[in-house]
Amino acid sequence: MPAALLLDETVYAIVSASDLPMNGCSISSAKFYSPVAPGELLNLRVAVLDDTPVTFEVHAGARLVMFGYFSGPISECP
């Protein structure tokens, strides 16, 4: 799966599965660690803590595929 598509699907999943006000937020960093094969099952983990950027990880089993974070704490997103 192309990295840009994986990142797009990750952001879509975060917004769709939560009530987080993500409008106006931007991704500050996204690091891709491992390729994803077609049909491979992925697990998304999101951390939303006060006064820290929203972070996300994508795993395929125990293997870390991608890690990233948004521009700032959720309270700073317009």
C-alpha positions as CSV (number, residue, x, y, z in Angstrom):
1,M,0.0,0.0,0.0
2,P,1.4,3.4,-0.9
3,A,2.5,5.5,2.1
4,A,0.3,8.5,1.1
5,L,-2.8,6.2,0.9
6,L,-2.0,4.7,4.3
7,L,-1.7,8.1,5.9
8,D,-4.9,9.3,4.3
9,E,-6.8,6.3,5.5
10,T,-5.4,6.7,9.0
11,V,-6.5,10.3,9.3
12,Y,-10.0,9.3,7.9
13,A,-10.2,6.5,10.5
14,I,-9.3,8.8,13.4
15,V,-11.8,11.5,12.4
16,S,-14.6,9.0,11.6
17,A,-14.2,7.0,14.9
18,S,-14.0,10.0,17.2
19,D,-15.5,13.3,18.1
20,L,-12.2,15.1,17.9
21,P,-12.3,18.5,16.3
22,M,-9.6,17.9,13.8
23,N,-10.6,20.6,11.3
24,G,-7.6,22.9,10.9
25,C,-5.1,20.4,12.4
26,S,-2.2,19.3,10.3
27,I,0.2,16.4,10.5
28,S,3.5,17.5,11.9
29,S,5.3,14.2,11.4
30,A,4.6,10.7,9.9
31,K,7.3,8.1,9.8
32,F,6.9,4.9,7.8
33,Y,8.8,1.9,9.2
34,S,7.5,-1.1,7.2
35,P,5.6,-1.8,4.0
36,V,2.0,-3.1,4.1
37,A,0.9,-5.9,1.8
38,P,-2.5,-5.8,0.1
39,G,-5.1,-7.3,2.4
40,E,-2.9,-7.2,5.5
41,L,-4.8,-6.5,8.7
42,L,-3.8,-3.3,10.5
43,N,-4.4,-2.0,14.0
44,L,-4.7,1.8,14.7
45,R,-3.8,3.2,18.1
46,V,-4.4,6.9,18.9
47,A,-3.4,8.8,22.0
48,V,-5.2,11.9,23.0
49,L,-3.8,13.5,26.1
50,D,-4.2,17.0,27.5
51,D,-1.6,19.6,26.3
52,T,0.2,17.1,24.1
53,P,-0.1,16.5,20.3
54,V,-2.5,13.7,19.2
55,T,-0.2,10.8,18.2
56,F,-1.1,7.7,16.2
57,E,0.5,4.3,15.5
58,V,-0.4,1.7,12.8
59,H,0.6,-1.9,13.5
60,A,0.5,-5.1,11.5
61,G,0.5,-7.6,14.2
62,A,3.4,-6.7,16.5
63,R,5.2,-4.9,13.7
64,L,5.1,-1.1,13.8
65,V,4.2,0.2,10.3
66,M,3.8,4.0,10.9
67,F,4.0,6.5,13.7
68,G,3.0,10.2,13.5
69,Y,1.5,13.1,15.3
70,F,-0.6,16.2,14.6
71,S,0.5,19.9,14.9
72,G,-0.3,20.4,18.6
73,P,-2.7,19.6,21.4
74,I,-6.3,19.1,20.2
75,S,-7.3,22.3,22.1
76,E,-5.1,24.3,19.7
77,C,-6.9,23.1,16.5
78,P,-9.3,25.7,15.3
